[in-house]
Amino acid sequence: MCFVEVRLNMRMLIVSGIVLIFLSSVSGSAGGINEEMSLEGTGLISMNYNDFVLSSESFEIELELDSETSDNGTQVTWVTQICINTGVCYPPENNHDWVTNDESKLVGSVNVDDDASYINWRIKMNWSDGDEENFPENGFGWKVWSNCWFDGEEWGGIDESCNSEGNESKIAYYSKITSLIALLSVFTMVLWRRFQT
């Protein structure tokens, strides 16, 4: 076996390892612990929402703007991301169609997946002078867990049926499929490399 072939095989092993780690990764934070950032400097006085997300129902948020923000025509966008029990997070969505929109209060609502673990969000301000600012600047500042969640290791939530064997077997099934896809990907790469030489 020549030196170039050994290097190619080592690269394939490294790539395969990265693929396996990526496919088996799940939520990085502790399950069931809600997160929220400070509203200082955001143009918001208060933010009200439930302590948990109900699967297959709407999740509602109420924002109260300070007088300067409400008076100067600032546009507020609620950027949400829903993550489900298999460890997958959907792409973030911009929500600027408010259910209630008066001068100082905004009420928004998003539909939650029936298999949701949690919802993340941040607030985007399009200030009246044309500047745009995200709170937080990167990532998400708020997270609320569902009534029945799986964090990659254990089940939790206020729903007593959450720890059922059915839930455990469903996640085990998804994990086996993910592992099988990863192994097939590695096997395909190895075969492809052999036929290339």
C-alpha positions in Angstrom: 0.0 0.0 0.0 1.6 3.3 -1.0 1.9 6.4 1.1 -0.8 8.3 -0.8 -3.3 5.5 -0.3 -2.6 5.4 3.4 -3.2 9.2 3.6 -6.5 8.9 1.7 -7.7 6.1 4.0 -6.8 8.2 7.1 -8.7 11.1 5.7 -11.7 8.9 5.1 -11.5 7.6 8.7 -11.4 11.1 10.0 -14.3 12.2 7.9 -16.3 9.1 8.9 -15.7 9.9 12.5 -16.9 13.4 12.1 -20.0 12.2 10.3 -20.8 9.7 13.1 -20.4 12.3 15.8 -22.6 14.8 13.8 -25.3 12.2 13.2 -25.4 11.1 16.8 -25.4 14.6 18.3 -28.4 15.9 20.3 -29.2 18.9 22.3 -26.2 20.4 24.1 -28.0 21.8 27.2 -29.6 20.1 30.1 -33.1 18.9 29.5 -36.0 20.7 31.0 -34.1 23.9 32.1 -35.7 27.0 30.5 -33.4 29.9 29.6 -34.0 33.6 29.3 -31.8 36.7 28.8 -32.1 40.1 30.3 -34.3 42.6 28.6 -32.0 45.5 29.4 -31.2 47.6 26.3 -33.7 45.7 24.1 -36.4 48.3 23.9 -38.7 45.9 25.8 -40.2 46.4 29.2 -41.6 42.9 29.7 -42.0 39.5 27.9 -44.7 37.1 29.1 -45.1 33.4 28.1 -45.9 30.0 29.5 -43.2 28.0 31.4 -43.7 25.1 29.1 -44.7 24.4 25.5 -47.7 22.1 24.8 -47.1 19.8 21.9 -49.5 20.2 18.9 -50.7 23.5 20.3 -49.9 27.2 19.8 -47.2 28.9 21.9 -48.0 32.5 22.6 -45.8 35.4 23.7 -46.7 39.0 24.8 -44.1 41.8 24.5 -44.5 45.2 26.0 -42.4 47.9 24.4 -40.9 50.9 26.1 -42.4 54.3 25.2 -39.4 55.3 22.9 -39.6 52.0 20.9 -43.4 52.1 20.6 -43.5 55.8 19.6 -40.8 55.7 16.9 -42.2 53.0 14.7 -39.7 50.3 15.4 -40.6 47.0 13.7 -40.3 43.9 16.0 -39.7 40.4 14.7 -39.9 37.3 16.9 -37.4 34.7 15.5 -38.4 31.2 16.6 -36.8 27.8 16.2 -38.6 24.5 17.2 -36.5 21.5 18.1 -38.0 18.0 18.2 -37.4 14.9 20.3 -35.1 13.2 17.7 -32.5 16.0 18.2 -33.4 17.8 15.0 -34.0 21.6 15.0 -36.0 23.2 12.2 -34.7 26.3 10.5 -35.5 29.6 12.4 -38.7 31.4 11.3 -39.3 35.1 11.3 -42.6 36.0 12.9 -43.7 39.6 12.4 -47.5 39.1 11.9 -48.6 39.8 15.4 -52.0 38.6 16.7 -52.4 41.8 18.6 -50.5 44.9 17.6 -51.2 48.1 19.5 -48.7 50.9 20.2 -47.0 49.3 23.2 -48.0 45.6 23.3 -47.4 42.8 20.8 -48.9 39.4 21.0 -47.6 36.6 18.8 -48.3 32.9 18.4 -46.5 30.0 16.7 -47.8 26.4 16.1 -45.7 23.8 17.9 -44.8 20.4 16.4 -46.5 17.4 18.1 -43.0 15.9 18.9 -41.4 19.2 20.1 -38.7 19.1 22.8 -38.4 22.9 23.1 -38.7 26.2 21.4 -35.8 28.7 21.1 -36.2 32.4 20.2 -34.6 35.8 19.9 -36.0 39.3 19.1 -35.0 41.3 16.1 -35.5 45.1 16.2 -35.7 47.1 13.0 -35.2 50.5 14.5 -36.8 53.6 13.0 -33.4 54.9 11.9 -32.9 51.8 9.6 -30.5 49.9 11.9 -31.3 46.3 12.7 -30.3 44.6 15.9 -30.7 41.0 17.3 -31.2 40.2 20.9 -29.0 38.3 21.6 -26.6 39.2 18.8 -25.9 35.5 18.1 -27.9 32.4 18.9 -31.0 32.4 20.9 -31.7 34.2 24.2 -34.8 32.2 25.3 -35.7 28.5 25.5 -38.8 26.9 26.8 -39.1 23.1 27.1 -42.2 21.2 26.2 -44.6 19.2 28.4 -42.9 16.0 27.1 -39.3 16.2 26.0 -36.3 14.0 25.3 -32.8 15.6 25.6 -30.8 12.7 24.0 -30.4 10.8 27.3 -33.7 11.0 29.2 -37.3 11.9 29.1 -38.9 14.6 31.1 -41.7 17.1 31.4 -45.0 17.6 33.2 -46.9 15.0 31.1 -46.9 11.7 33.0 -47.2 9.6 29.9 -43.9 11.2 28.7 -41.7 8.4 30.1 -43.6 5.6 28.4 -41.9 2.7 26.7 -43.4 3.8 23.4 -41.4 7.0 23.6 -38.2 5.2 24.5 -38.7 2.7 21.6 -39.4 5.5 19.1 -36.2 7.4 20.0 -34.2 4.1 19.9 -35.7 3.4 16.4 -34.5 6.9 15.2 -31.1 6.3 16.8 -30.7 3.0 15.0 -31.7 4.5 11.7 -29.2 7.4 12.1 -26.4 4.9 13.0 -27.3 2.7 10.0 -27.2 5.8 7.7 -23.8 6.7 9.1 -22.4 3.2 8.6 -23.8 3.0 5.1 -22.2 6.4 4.3 -18.8 5.2 5.5 -19.1 1.9 3.6 -20.1 3.7 0.4 -17.1 6.1 0.7 -14.7 3.1 1.2 -16.1 1.3 -1.8 -16.0 4.5 -3.9 -12.3 5.0 -3.0 -11.4 1.5 -3.9 -13.0 1.7 -7.3 -11.3 5.0 -7.9 -7.8 3.5 -7.5 
